[in-house]
């Protein structure tokens, strides 16, 4: 049963990946909004 336990390092890596994915998604959305806004103004 010990193999099923999550190690702190694994949890940390998973958290970093989740944060990176979230940041990439939010960043892409913001860039998309900026492009749409600039086209609307132009």
Buried (B, 14 or more C-beta within 10 A) or exposed (E): EEEEEEEEEEEEEEEEEEEEEEEEEEEEEEEEEEEEEEEEEE
